[in-house]
Amino acid sequence: QVQLVESGGGLVQPGGSLRLSCAASGSIFSVYAWYRQAPGKQREMVATLSSGGSRNYADSVKGRFTISRDNAKNTVYLQMNSLKPEDTAVYYCNAVSLLGARIYWGRGTQVTVSS
């Protein structure tokens, strides 16, 4: 059973930091990513991490967010610094399985940056 479970969301003041976690299980994954969706907006890619270690970020978060993983714990992280009110969204963990290239999604975790 493949499962992605996000945690670490919450309420933070502008300029603050949060670290999101995604516990992955049930498969070996080739690509990890974080997406977010704000009310009234389309879901957008925030950060990606390939099996080779390459990282890509949305322009809006570049320099502020960092995606990483702990292979021993099968966990992917999104470190978010210098948070802005416009970062408020539901953040989703995304992963592509190595076998079959299936795409999986977590249920999401709410991040709210107050003004």
N, C-alpha and C positions, 0 to 999 in steps of 0.2 A: 504494500500500500504506500503510494507516494504521498508525502505530506509536507507542506511548507507552512510554518507557523510563525507569524510576525509577533514581535513584542517590543516594548520600549517607547511607544508613543505616549503622548501626554500634552500637558499645557506648559508652555515656556514663554518667558518674556522676550521681546525683540533683543537680538544680540546674544542670546543664550545658546546653549548647546543641548543636543540629544543624540543618543546612539540607539539606532534601531537594530534589532537582531532578527534573523530568519533562521529558524531551526529546520534543516532539510533532512529528509529521511526517505528510504524506500527506493533509491536509485543512485546512480552515478551521473553527475550533471556536467555538461560541457560549457554552459554559459549561465551566469547568474545576472540578474538585473533588479533594479528598483524602479518602480513606476509610481506616479502619484496622480490623483484625480481630485480637483477642487470642484465645489458645487458649480454647475453650469458650464463646466469646461471638459474637454476631452482628456482622456487619460494620456499622460505624457511620460516618456522615458526620462529618468533622472540620472541613472548611472548603470553601466554594464561592466562585467568582469568576465573575461574569457578564460578558458582552461590554461592558456598560455601566459596569463597574467596581465594582458593588456586591458586598459581601462578607458572608458569613454564617459563623458559627462555632458549633460545639457549645459548650454551656455549660461543659463540663469543660475546654476549652482556651482559652476567651475570655480575652483579656488576656495570654496566653502565646505563642500561635501567630499567625503572619501569613502569609496566602497572597498571592502576587504573581506577576507575569509579565513576561518580557522579550520583547516582540513581535519584535524584530530577531533574536533567537536561537530563537524559537518554543519557549521554555522556561518552565515554571511552577515556582514554588518554594514550599516550605513552611518558613518559619523557625520553629524550635521552641526556645523559651527556658524556663528554669526547669523543666526536665524532671523528671517524677516517675516512680517505678517503675510506676505504673498506666498510664503512657503506652506501656509495652512492647507492641508489636504489629507485625504486618506492615502497612506503609503502602502504599496503592494510589493511583495517579494515575487519574483518571477525566475523560473529556471527551465532550462532545456535539457532533457535527458540525453545521455550519451548514446544509448541504444534506442533507436526509433525516432529520435529527435522530437519527442513529445514536449509540448509546452504546458507548464504547470503554474498555477497561481495560488498564492496565499489568500486568506480572507481579508487582509488589510488591517492596518492600525492607524488610528487617528492622531494626527499631529496638529496642534493648535498653537499658533504664535500670537499672543495677545499684543495689543497696542497700548 
